[in-house]
Amino acid sequence: MKHFDQQQLAAMENRERVKFINSLSGFKSANLIGTSNRRNDDNLAIISSVVHLGANPPLIGFIMRPHSVDRHTLENIEETGVYTINHVHRGIVKQAHQTSARYDRDQSEFAETGLTPARYDGFHAPYVEESRLSMGVKLVEVASITHNGTEFVIGEIQWVRTDEKAIHDDGFIDIEALETVAVSGLDRYHSTQSLCRLSYAKPDKPVAELDLNGDSHDQNDD
């Protein structure tokens, strides 16, 4: 095993260091953030930092990089207060990745990549019609992380659109059945293979494997 200390990390060439550090967090979610400004100019951007923050209320967050250049996604969210989060599946990986290109403000990433903007029930921000799991989100707050100039965008989920067949009896969504992909580093995409579902961990009982509906395979489990 090779060890890297802080001095070695700092001595790396910039692009090498960026790719190295971005790989350390492991597999991340691949999502497209759909926004629109008040003039209805649509924007789409791939994000790999979406995280669950709470179920009641249903909160979700993601990181925006420093505002050293135009950040159309964040600007649109702050202007309208809404956005969508759309899972990337293996059929749209290249189109999703292409949205990371630095298009001008008057260029829609939807049009440039061939993805389709759609609206749900008058919600201002567009979702990706080709995505198999989309959600509409209302902005709660933007928290500045002063140490590196990034912004943590926190929102409350307003609606969810997905294939009903992927929802198990206990509410679990089988995102693998939707062919949702993961990303590592900045540019490597992965399909997944489920290992197992495990029961809620308790100090006095070993975990048991669950079936698709969340029921334990252990007959002695209560």
N, C-alpha and C positions, 0 to 999 in steps of 0.2 A: 504494500500500500504506500502511496506517495502522499506526503503531507505538504500543505501550502500554508505558510504563515502570512501575516498581514503585509509584510514587506514584499514578499513574492507576488502576492495578488496585486499590489500597487504597481509593481514593476512590469506587469504584463502589458503588451500592446493593447490599446484601447478596445479594438474590436474583439480581440481574443478574450479580454477580461469580461466584456459585456456578455459574450456567448457563454463563457464559463460560469459566471455568477447566475445568469438566467436559467441555467440547467440545474442548479443546486436544489431548487424547491420541488423538483420531481415533476410528475405528471400534473398538468393544469387543465382546467376546462377551456374549451374553445367556444367563444360566443361572439355574435355580431350585435353591436349596439345600434339600434335604429333611432334616428332623430329627425326633426324637421324644424326649421325656424318659422317665424311668424308669416313669412312670405311663402310658406309651403315648399321651400327648397329642401329636398330630402338628403340625408347623409347616412352613411353606413360605415362602421369601423369595427375591426376585429379586436377583441380584448381577451386576455388570458388570465385575468385576475379576479373574476367574479367569485364572491364568497357568500355563503349563507350567514345571516346575522341573527335571525330569530323567526319563530313560527307564529307568534301571536303578540303583536302584529307581525305580518309576514314581511320581514326586512331582508334586503339583499344589498350587497355593496361591490364596488370595483374601484381600482386605482387608475387615475389618469396621470400621465407623465407630466413633468414640469411644463409650464406655459411659456417656454422660451420661443416657441413658434406658434402659429395659429392652431388652436384646438377646437375645430368646428363642432365636434361632438359635445364637449363640455359647454361651449358657448350656446349651443342650441338647447341643451338641458336647462341651463340657467335662465334662458329666455322664455321657454315655454313651460318648464316644470314637469315634463313627462318624457319618457323614452321607452324603448322596448329592448328586451334581451332575447336573443334567438340562438338556440343551440346550432352548432355546425355539425352536419353529418357527412359521412364519407363521400356522398354524391356531390357536395358543393365545396369541398376543401379548397380547390384551386381558386375558385371565385371568391371565397371568404378571405383567403390569404392576400389576394390582389387588392382588397380594400385597404391594406396597410400602406399602399402607395400614397404619396403626398399629392392628392388631387387638389385643384383650385376650388375655392368656395363655390363657384358657379357650376362645378361638375358634380353630378350625382354618382356616387359609387354604385348605386343600384343600376343605373344606365350603363356605366362603364364596365360592369362585370356581368351583366345579363340577369341579375337577380331581380325579383319582382316585389315592389312595395305594395302593401295592402293595409287597409285600415279596419279596425274592429270597433263597431258601435260608436262611431264618432270620435274615437280616441285620436288625438292630434298626431302622435308619433307613428310612423309606419312600422309594421313588422315585416319579416321576410317570409313571403308566401311559401317558398321552398323549404323552410325550416320545419322540422317535425315537433319542435317544442318552442313556443314563443310565449313571452309574458309582457304585459304592459305594466310599467312602473311609474309611480309618482315620486318626484324628488322630495326627500325629507331634509337633507342637509349636505353641504359639501365641506368636509373637514380638511383643513390644510395640514400637511405634515411638513413642518418647518425644516426638519433636518436635511431633506433632499428636495424640497420644493414640489413634491407630488400632491395630488388631491385625492381624498377618499370620498367617493360619491355614494351616498346612502339613500336608498329609495324603498318605498312600500309597494308591494305587488298589488295591482288592481284587478288583473285578470290573467288567465292562463289558457293557452290553446295548445292541445296536443292530441295524439291518437288515443282514443278511449281504450283500445286494446292493450296499450302499454301500462295501464293503471291497474294494479293488483287490488285484491279485495280489502287489504289493510291500508290502502292509500299510497303505497310505495309505487313510484314510477320507474319502470324498467327502461332506463335510458339506453341500455345496450340494445334492446329490441328496436329502438329508434335509430340505431347506428350512429349515435352521438360519438364524436371523436374527442380525443385528448391531445394536448400539445405539450412538448417538452422543449426547453430552450426557447428560441425565437421562431423556429421554422421547421420543426419536425413534428409530424402528425401521426397519431396512433389510433388504431381500432383496439377494442378491449375484449377481454374474455373473462367472464365472471368466475370467481372461485367459489364463493358461498355467501349466504346471509347468516348472521349469527344472532343469537338471542341477546336481550338486554343483560349486561354484565352485573352480577351481584357478588358481594364478597364471599358468601357462603355456598356458592354453587358454580360449577364450571359452565361455561357457555355451551349452548347447544346449537346445532345447525338448523336453520329454518327452511321451510319449503317456499315455493313461489308466493304463497298467500300469507307468509309470515308466521305459519304454524310450526311448532317445534317438531323435529324428528324424534326427540327423546320422549318416550311415552311417560317417563317419570317426572317430566318437567311440569310445573304447575303454572 
